[in-house]
Amino acid sequence: MLRHLFDSGALGGKNVFFAIGVGVGVIGVGVLLNRLVGRKRSRVVQVGTVSQLLVYPVKSCKGISVPKAACLEMGLKYGEMRDRQWLVIHEDGHMVTARQIPQLVLVSVSADDTCLCLNAQGMEELRVPFILSSSLPVKTCRVWGCDIQGRDCGDEPSQWLTRYANSETRLRLVQFEISMKPRSSKDTEKLFSPKDKVIYPDCSPILLLSEASVEDLNGRLEKKASMANFRPNIVVAGCEPFAEDSWDELQIGSTRLHRVMSCGRCILTTVDPETGIIDRKQPLETLKSYRQCDPAEQQIYKTSPKFGQYCSVDTTGVLQVGDPVYMITY
């Protein structure tokens, strides 16, 4: 049809090509508009500021407050230390935490260029090399019903921990090596994605908690709790109590996190981080009085009160104290 019109001279050649160009342009604009309508448009809103970053190299021992940390898929890393990269176990491989030996929370952790250093009252400093001899055995450890490997750190750390804890059975220290297979978070908590991996944390790469939530709790307690009772990785200031419950997606620097679920609290929160004595009541009982889950969530949390948020890492990056915390909304 167009060729007939063109050949007959009914339309000038320039007019034909103009008409075709307009038609193609209209179609292109239509496709572009459809794509834009179908795409989620996001914006960021500042909801707080990072006030603390905490790494816990040895599970259940003291945390280290750091000014900056790499936020990786399996959690925070500072220097040569990853979060919960070392684990205390029984000789049969089952994990040992402050739930069983409360005084573990009094063991302070530091590092130099070559060694992890443990210190505790009445004990000489223990130095554990970051690079262990390949002659040391690899243990199969049991963490929340899941198997994970760890290289035994040797007899000296074993004797140190056994003596410090006054344990009747021998304790051992193991280290996760990056070539080993991590645990799947989903094996412990079904709400996590199959891509979420951890070393020796309970289930989540990141635990986030706000200062305001702890202050709200302390307003209900006779004896105040500290942030150390709850062992978060990222502490946020400048928000309302429990605002973090609704932060589904976060941007901090170049790092992007998304909230998976609340942290259901257990008896570990009742270990006094200053004395290493387990109370078994507070602040857990007070949390239970006002932070219980909705009935629809009871199969997830049961009777554990919700306090703090478990997050997975969508985009890795570097976090610093003082970084603005942005919530991503659509």
Secondary structure, DSSP 4 states (H G I P E B T S, - for coil): -HHHHHHHTSS-HHHHHHHHHHHHHHHHHHHHHHHHHHSPP-EEEEEEEEEEEEE-SBTTS--EEESEEEEETTEEEETTEETT-EEEEETTSBEE-TTT-GGGGG-EEEE-SSEEEEE-TTSPPEEEESS--TTSPEEEEEETTEEEEEEE--HHHHHHHHHHHT-SS-EEEEE--TTSPPEEGGGT-TTS-TT-EESSSSS-SEEEEEHHHHHHHHTT-SSPP-GGGT--SEEEESS-TTGGGG--EEEETTEEEEEEEEEE--GGGGB-TTT--B-SSTTHHHHHHH-PPPGGGHHHHTTPPEEEEEEEEEE-EEEETT-EEEEEE-
